[in-house]
């Protein structure tokens, strides 16, 4: 190792299905529908795209494209302050469902000097609440364009799109002088493959068959909610 080699480490952490058993973005969308915030037809279109992915009718990139466009359309014209308020009302129930390992995970990373970075395709308005609850400073979610305090119906940034999380991770690591070869990634879905491949310590969490097969072919450790902290300890010691 040379003296100018980066030695800092970061850990990019997925949310939906990884830190939380559900999609917190879809939970927020459910509440939008119940409260009459947003276009009902666009809300239904988001849910339909997700259902088609689960049924195997469409692939992951198409689901991301369709659900992102529909989520943006659902928000068009709504006040950002109204969504932020709804997110604050929704989060207390969601926080109780976080996997038990999540808070110890953040504590272990912090104690080891590894900077946690929470990144999700769920809206930043709800992801930021999760991060703040965990004491994590750095996070990103999908960001929808706002003008004059109202959503325009466009999406500015979608981490789940091809290259989305990887670009964010590279920027985050570079800003902190961190070496990706020594950094960690924890994720459970197709949108995490690029960051899992980019880091030296990938951890695949309770993945479905497609990602599980990729993990096996790359010799990436596959973990679950019971043993994930043990695998994190091994990754930190490596």
Secondary structure as UniProt FT lines:
FT   TURN            3..4
FT   STRAND          8..13
FT   TURN            17..19
FT   HELIX           24..35
FT   HELIX           40..55
FT   HELIX           60..75
FT   TURN            76..77
FT   HELIX           80..95
FT   TURN            96..97
FT   HELIX           101..111
FT   TURN            112..113
FT   STRAND          114..123
FT   HELIX           124..134
FT   STRAND          138..147
FT   TURN            148..149
FT   STRAND          150..157
FT   TURN            159..160
FT   TURN            162..163
FT   HELIX           164..175
FT   TURN            176..177
FT   HELIX           180..182
FT   STRAND          184..187
FT   HELIX           190..192
FT   HELIX           193..198
FT   STRAND          201..205
FT   HELIX           209..218
FT   STRAND          221..223
FT   TURN            225..227
FT   HELIX           228..237
//
